[in-house]
Structure formats: C-alpha cells, structure tokens
Amino acid sequence: MSLNRKMRRLLCCAIGSGLAGFAVQTTGCGSDKPAPSVSNAASLPEKPTATTSAPAPREPVDSSLMVSGPIIVEHQVDLTAQRDGVVAKIFADVPARVKAGALLARLDDRQITANLEAARAKSRGIQAELKNWQSEAQVLKADYARAQNLWNLGLTSEEQLQHAKYKAESDQWDIKRVEESLNSARQEERSLELELEKTKITSPFAALVARRYVREGQTVAKGDRLFWVTSEAPLLLRFTLPEKFFGKLQRGQKLDVTSSDASGEIHLARVREISPVVDPASGTFEVLLELSGDHGSLRPGMTATARLDHLQ
C-alpha cells in the first residue's frame, strides 16, 4: 500500500469517528427528545419542596392610653387682707394643720373696737329715747280717751277733743322717727362689727398652712396676701382628652394612677366629672378623677399619670 493511500484512510477514519460522536451527542442514541449532558444536568437548580407552616402568632395590640396631669385639691386658696392695718399677732405658721374657723392672725383692732363701743352706746341711748316716746304715747292716748268721754258728756268742747287726738297721733310719728334712728344706729354698729371681723384672719376650711407671707408688725393693704392654705383630701387629677374619646369614659369608672414621685405606688381612682362639652379651640374635653383609699406619698402639686384601658 502506498503512502498516499494510508494517509487517506487515516483521515477518513478520523472524520468518521467525529461524525459518530456528534450524532450520539445530538440524537441521544436515536431518542426523539434531546438528552441533557451530565454537566448541564448538574447545573440545574433543584425545585423546593412544598411545606405547610403555621402562621406566626399575632402580638396583642395595647389599647391603653396614658395621660398625665397635676394632683389638685378642691379647697386651696390665698387668704388676703380685707382691710388696711398692721399685723398685731400671728397664731399659726407653716406647716400647722388647723380646723375650719381657726384664727391664723389678727390685725390691730383698737380703733375699730373703740368706734364699735361708741356705736353701741349710741344705739342704747336711742333705744332709751324710744321707750320714753312709747311711754308718752300711752299718756297721750289716755288723754285722748278722757277728752272723748268728756265730749260725749258735753263737758268739753270739740276743739279740745281734736287737740288731744292730733297730739296722740303726732306722738306716734315721733315714735316712728326714733325707731328709724335706732335702726340706723344698729346698722352702723353692725358695719363696725364686720370691720372688726375683717381684722381676724381665719381659715375658711380645715386646712394645712402651706405658706405665710407676712410677719408681726408688718403693715398690709387691702388685697395683700397673708397665708396660703390648702386641704389635703380628697386628691383630684384633672386632664384633657381628644374629642375622639368623648363618650368612651363613664362616671364612676375606676382607673389606676401612678406617679414618678411616688415610685412603686399604684392608687385607685374613679371618674368624678366629665365635661359635657368639647372645647372648640383645642378639640378636647376635661376629665376629673378622685383618688380613693390611702394616698401614700402623693401630695397636692405632684404630677400623676392615669392609665385608661380600651379607649382605642
């Protein structure tokens, strides 16, 4: 065999082998569907297996509302001077607890006392004069009755009868005049008694003396502050709520109240008042709570917080 023939045979075998391999890869040994190669099959992603999982539990929604406000009391007032004067004596100081009507201080009342005694003496004098006029009226009444009897008997003239009559009537008008003078004197006496009462500074209710503004010997004018007194119970908490919560609170409803100034204490309160109207300027309405039971460390003026549940 010549060299050219051998080379042509080797070339034909190589071409035949390549075509055969290509046919195997593309037809998959005579199958109608193409078969993926090993490398392509390995690179395909695996399908996730379908699994059924339980839904996550829903967290509860907190529908409570926290509102804050100052602790107040219903009876709390500045006592002021009702007349000019000099503080003569102070009977109570901070932090005294006093009863209603207790004397806290007294202004110098010597001049008023003297004027009052003079007015009382005047009233007594007018009262004595009134009794004198009343006694004289009885005499004139008797004279008129006698003159009438004499005129009936024909023993006196009609002029004498009329004179006795008019004199008795005139005396009655004198009695009216003296009675009015006595009333005027008694009213003047009452006016001075009121001025004397103004010199006594008293507590209008059972209270704690929270502050004293004056000292003995100090001159005060009408309207000057003398004492600040406050009651200690019941403690109240006032706050405002948006109008969307109107109607969701009821009178008598109980709430929990806490304060950062009284750590660890939880107090019970009830709804005492709810404003029947909404403030158009702010769109809010007022709520007033009254604390019940032991107040613990809570004091008027502290800031407290109330928890309102189920308002959302």
Buried (B, 14 or more C-beta within 10 A) or exposed (E): EEEEEEEEEEEEEEEEEEEEEEEEEEEEEEEEEEBEEEEEEEEEEEEEEEEEEEEEEEEEEEEEBEBEBEBBBEBBBEBBBBBEBEBBEBBBEEEBEBEEEBBBBBBBBEEBBEBBEEBBEBBEEBBEBBEEBBEBBEEBBEBBEEBBEBBEEEEBEEEEBEBBBEBBEEBEEBBEEBBEBBEEBBEBBEEBEEBBEBBBBBBEBBBBBBEBBBEEEEEBEEEBBBBBBBBBEBBBBBBBBEBEBBEEBEEEBEBBBBBEBBEEBEBEBEBBEBBEEBEEEEEBBBBBBBBEEEBEEBBBEBEBBBEBEEBE
